[in-house]
Amino acid sequence: MKFAICQELFVDWDWEKQCDLIAEIGYQGIELAPFAFADSPAEISADQRAFIKQTAEERGLEIIGLHWLLAKTDGLHLTTSDAAVRQKTSDYLVELGNLCADLGGDLMVFGSPFQRNVEEGMSREQAYANAAEVFRNCLPAISKRGVRICMEPLTTKETDFVNTCAEAVELIDMVEADNFVLHQDVKAMLGAETEPIPDLIHKYDSRVGHFHVNDSNLLGPGMGETDYHPIFKALKESGYRGWISVEVFDYEPGCEYIARESFRYMKEVWESV
């Protein structure tokens, strides 16, 4: 199995230092948050993109893709009634797709809860239609760069749009694009789903393009109450061949400790199931 980690955890570390540690621990991939490098993808020059990619590759690491796609942006929104904003959002996702491909990645996780919340008074049907329009407008160009968008269900504490795997698949089916797939996140499934996570892994095994690991306490796998043995067993049984990527939200124990402990636990559990 291929283990990766989301790098925004390493606050204030320079890129070379991040890559040195991530490779030394044993990870094979890095997932980037665009805001960690610039306010917008347009500000990351061709030379900077080449440097970011080369620095990772020299350490045997692969940049797998991007997440937090719309974080720290202004004037972008997925479900808004404003057609101009929807088009701007679609254009921005194309920019991110180009950045992703230039860095060697092939996936983008669409989370961004604040930029997808449904406007007051808007129907569910209209919100889904608006979101589907945004994705239909950007996915063909993104596909030409060999990049997929992975739709991430999030809990109702974070957003009121697409909270379950079933709802994500509903939107994916509306869009009908080969490079629009389901993303599964352990913390989100713990907080939003009624079915056990292993059942959800099997149920959607043909739809999943990416998988995030964490816990309901916002720390990494093995740092909370969630037992990963049945989760990793289900991933093995389902034939999942994608990345397993650590994404945490509580940095208090320290980035190096979190990265090391998460990897140690994942490797131990994966080898035991």
PyMOL commands that set and color helices and strands:
alter all, ss='L'
color gray80, all
select helices_A, chain A and resi 7-9+15-25+34-36+41-43+46-58+83-102+113-115+124-144+165-175+186-192+197-203+229-238+255-272
alter helices_A, ss='H'
color red, helices_A
select strands_A, chain A and resi 2-6+29-32+62-66+107-110+148-151+180-185+208-213+243-246
alter strands_A, ss='S'
color yellow, strands_A
deselect
rebuild
show_as cartoon
